[in-house]
């Protein structure tokens, strides 16, 4: 799941300018969100995580 979170943060960072502190907070939020996901596929988790952040 860590790889998926890294991919989400990299993609989101290209779309939105965020500070280091914001990135840490968002990373924790995404990790918590994805930990509840039944999916184990890294690609699917990355997509779900990016959708989650964009909907915030």
SVG drawing of the C-alpha trace seen along z (x, -y; Angstrom):
<svg xmlns="http://www.w3.org/2000/svg" viewBox="-15 -26 23 34">
<polyline fill="none" stroke="black" stroke-width="0.4" points="0.0,0.0 2.9,-2.3 3.7,-2.3 0.1,-3.3 0.3,-6.2 3.6,-7.4 2.1,-7.4 -1.0,-9.3 1.1,-11.9 3.4,-12.3 0.4,-12.8 -1.5,-15.0 1.6,-17.2 1.8,-17.8 -1.8,-19.0 -1.8,-21.1 0.9,-23.1 1.2,-21.8 3.6,-22.5 5.6,-19.8 3.3,-20.0 0.2,-19.7 1.8,-16.7 2.4,-14.9 -1.2,-15.5 -2.6,-14.4 -0.4,-11.3 -1.8,-10.3 -5.4,-10.9 -4.8,-8.9 -3.2,-6.0 -6.1,-5.9 -8.6,-6.0 -6.9,-3.2 -6.4,-1.0 -10.2,-0.5 -10.2,0.5 -10.8,4.2 -8.7,3.9 -5.1,5.1 -4.2,4.0 -1.6,1.2 -3.0,-0.4 -6.5,-0.4 -5.5,-1.7 -3.6,-4.6 -6.7,-5.5 -9.0,-5.4 -6.5,-7.5 -6.3,-10.1 -10.1,-10.2 -10.3,-10.7 -7.9,-13.6 -9.6,-15.3 -13.0,-15.0 -11.8,-16.7"/>
</svg>
